[in-house]
Amino acid sequence: MPETKIGQFRIIAKIEGISFITLLFIAMPLKYMMGIPEATKIVGMIHGGLFLWFLYAQFIASSIEKWGLKFNILAFVLSLVPFGTFYLNTRLLAMEANKQ
């Protein structure tokens, strides 16, 4: 795990984004096209836990780094958009590079 809270949040955001993509593009088609509802139950629960971890990590990183309301809202909204956390990851990577 990275040393900085930004780095930790960046990794968590990436993991949460992968779980969201997995839910949307693997589990949902399995449920609705193949009739396997267990896929969304399992992946959905995992994604839900990772989303809560994402929110917690965002809160911690925001508290330490003193991010404003605008960036926090952007980060939250990007977590709701497919592939949004990958864009957020690039922003966080730039922020982390500026700190070092």
N, C-alpha and C positions, 0 to 999 in steps of 0.2 A: 504494500500500500504506500502511496506517495506520502511525503512528509507534511506537505501543506494541506490545509483544509480545502483549498481550491482544487488541488490535485486529487484529493479523496473524493470530493463532490463530482469532479469530472469523470472518474472511474465509475462511481455509482450511477451517474447519469447515463453513461454508455451501457452499463448492464441493464438498467431499467429500459432504455430504448430498445435493446435487443429483445427483451421480454415482451415489449409492446408489439414489435414487428412480428415476433413469433406468434403472439396471440391473434393478431389481425390476419396474417398471411399463411399461417399453418393451421392453428387450432380452429379458427372460425370456418375455413373451407372444409376441414375434417368434420365439423359438426353439421354444417348445412348442406354439403355436397355428398358426404359419405355416410352421414347418419351416425357419427361417433361423438355424442355429447360429452363424453368423459374428457376429451381433449381440452375443451374450453373450461371445464371445471378445474382440471389440474393446472393448466397454464394460467388460467385466470386468477387462481389463488396465489400462485407464485408471483405473478405480475402485481397483484394487489399488495403483497408484502414488500416487493421491491419498490413500488410506488411510495409506500409509507416511508421506507428507508430513504428514498430520494428526497421526500419532503423534510425529513429530519436532517439529512445532510445539508440541504439547502438552508435550513434555519441556522444550523451551526456555522456554516461557511459565511452566511450573510451577517451573522452577529459578529464574527471575528473580523471580517473584511469590511464591514460597514457599507454593504451594498444598499443602494437606495430602493425605494418602492418600485420605480420603473423597471429596474433590472430584475427584481424579484418576481414581478408580474410577468415579465418576458420569459424568465426561466420556467415559471409554472405553466404558462400557455404553451411553450415549446414542448413541455412534457406531455401535452394532450394531443399534439400533432404528430402523425407518423413521420419518422425520421427527424423530428424537431430536436431531440436530444443530441443528435449528431452535429447539428448546427451549433447548438449550445456548447458542445464539447470544443469546437474550434474557438469560440469566444472565450471559454474558460482557459484553454491552452494559451491563448494570447495574454490573458490576464496573469496567468501563472508565470509566463516568460518575463513579463514586465516587472514582476516582484523580485526576480532573481538578478 
